[in-house]
Amino acid sequence: MKKTLLREPRIAALSDLEGRSYLDQVWSIAWPSAISMLLFSMFDLVDLKWIGFLGTDAVAAASLVGNVIGAIYGIMNILITGTIAVVTRRMGAGDDSSLRKSYHQSVFMGLIFGLVLAAAGWVFAPQFLRLFRLQPEVYRLALPYLRIFSLSFLALLLEVPLFSVWIAKGQTRLLLSSNAAVVVFNIILDPVLMFPKGKFLIGYLGWGIQGAAYASLVSEFLYLVMLLLFTRRRDFPLSKPILAGFRVSVPESLHLLKIGVPAAVAYLSRPLSTLVMLGFLSSFGAAGIAGFGIGLRWIGLNFIVLQGLSAAIGSLVGRYLGAAKPDRAAAAMRRAFALGVIVQIFISAAFYVFAGNLIAVMDPSPNTVAAGASFLKWLAVSMLLSMPGDISRAGLNGAGDTNPGMIASLIAHWLMKLALAWLLAFRLHMGLQGVWLATALAMMCEGLILLAWFSAGKWKTHKI
């Protein structure tokens, strides 16, 4: 790969990028973000492993709630995508006044969204879970788990503006240190709260699956405190005092929402349509749900690469477009595509070859392994096309052009995946295999649509 250096006159807002190859720019931002994602993915798997000691019903309950939490992350995407797209443009253009205004609105909306979601999660958890016709024991375990975890939504939403500005600035190494500390803390706290005294050496309180939820709650607020402390650093993107001149600006809030809402709809299409799919899976027993949940947890490792590349793309595309340098943005994107595709080939091969072993690590019961391994193999193939599409989405989002991602997701996951799953699983009597095949085809369809849209190049002139 040819090493391309920047030779143009120095631009103040891009001073940290001058004289560096585009590959180096992408890599330096991507790898800390990818390692952070790896830590969270590994924690997710370790957490599920601890819960696995409580039985298959507990795994099924945690898997269901995990998809609910995934939907909440979609709500967070309103703020994350909107904040990063706008803040990077302001940074690239050197517009400090507008940068501060955008940050303040992100803080305000994080507070409002967090309070509403935390309250709604606690109050409406029973009604929500009844939609899935769960077996009584799975419902009994899922209800307190969801309610306790809902309280952490306030911290999650307040964290968004705090970490988004660091991503926008490309300083992902700082976030890696805090993420590592919180993940290690949560992994240790899990068995202390979950298991009775003496079990696994550090078991103490014996709260079962509720202990896992409390561990996540405490860890989330710990992370919020760490991010608040980071605002005292001299290199924080906003000048001190950070909240000076704070006021609610309806036009600026709507501006963030205009960019963020389509991105959130796109993100939510997968987990929300997956929740509907769980209704299909419930017809095939707890093993199908458990295998599905474990497969999704392993696939979370695939998003390590995507998370890293998305962080780099969001920072570089936004800042370069803000500085009126679209050709530089395009050059950085080409390096991101190359990295993503090469790594995806190796990841897909590993998931396909070792599918059964990976499922058995979490739940060795034969029915769960059979269901989960088949699902994982289908996903391994589909990701070869979905990865280029997801990189395309990141580029479009970095430019603030979020509507294409929303349209592609709605077509693939609502019009295609659910209809195909119902047709193949029930009308053509393919059972679980029909659900798995429908999911894989939807992911490939979405990837192709996004890649075609990005290739048209209109994102280079998109106005925010």
Stockholm file with secondary structure:
# STOCKHOLM 1.0

chainA/1-464         MKKTLLREPRIAALSDLEGRSYLDQVWSIAWPSAISMLLFSMFDLVDLKWIGFLGTDAVAAASLVGNVIGAIYGIMNILITGTIAVVTRRMGAGDDSSLRKSYHQSVFMGLIFGLVLAAAGWVFAPQFLRLFRLQPEVYRLALPYLRIFSLSFLALLLEVPLFSVWIAKGQTRLLLSSNAAVVVFNIILDPVLMFPKGKFLIGYLGWGIQGAAYASLVSEFLYLVMLLLFTRRRDFPLSKPILAGFRVSVPESLHLLKIGVPAAVAYLSRPLSTLVMLGFLSSFGAAGIAGFGIGLRWIGLNFIVLQGLSAAIGSLVGRYLGAAKPDRAAAAMRRAFALGVIVQIFISAAFYVFAGNLIAVMDPSPNTVAAGASFLKWLAVSMLLSMPGDISRAGLNGAGDTNPGMIASLIAHWLMKLALAWLLAFRLHMGLQGVWLATALAMMCEGLILLAWFSAGKWKTHKI
#=GR chainA/1-464 SS CCCCCCCSCCCGGGTTTTTSCHHHHHHHHHHHHHHHHHHHHHHHHHHHHHHHTTCHHHHHHHHHHHHHHHHHHHHHHHHHHHHHHHHHHHHHHTCHHHHHHHHHHHHHHHHHHHHHHHHHHHHHHHHHHHTTCCCHHHHHHHHHHHHHHHTTHHHHHHHHHHHHHHHHHTCHHHHHHHHHHHHHHHHHHHHHHHSBTTTTTTCBBCCTHHHHHHHHHHHHHHHHHHHHHHTTSTTCSSCSSTTTTCCCCHHHHHHHHHHHHHHHHHHHHHHHHHHHHHHHHGGGCHHHHHHHHHHHHHHGGGHHHHHHHHHHHHHHHHHHHHTTCHHHHHHHHHHHHHHHHHHHHHHHHHHHHTHHHHHHHHCCCHHHHHHHHHHHHHHHHHHHHHHHHHHHHHHHHHTTCCHHHHHHHIIIIIIIIHHHHHIIIIISCCTHHHHHHHHHHHHHHHHHHHHHHHHTCGGGGCCC
#=GC SS_cons         CCCCCCCSCCCGGGTTTTTSCHHHHHHHHHHHHHHHHHHHHHHHHHHHHHHHTTCHHHHHHHHHHHHHHHHHHHHHHHHHHHHHHHHHHHHHHTCHHHHHHHHHHHHHHHHHHHHHHHHHHHHHHHHHHHTTCCCHHHHHHHHHHHHHHHTTHHHHHHHHHHHHHHHHHTCHHHHHHHHHHHHHHHHHHHHHHHSBTTTTTTCBBCCTHHHHHHHHHHHHHHHHHHHHHHTTSTTCSSCSSTTTTCCCCHHHHHHHHHHHHHHHHHHHHHHHHHHHHHHHHGGGCHHHHHHHHHHHHHHGGGHHHHHHHHHHHHHHHHHHHHTTCHHHHHHHHHHHHHHHHHHHHHHHHHHHHTHHHHHHHHCCCHHHHHHHHHHHHHHHHHHHHHHHHHHHHHHHHHTTCCHHHHHHHIIIIIIIIHHHHHIIIIISCCTHHHHHHHHHHHHHHHHHHHHHHHHTCGGGGCCC
//
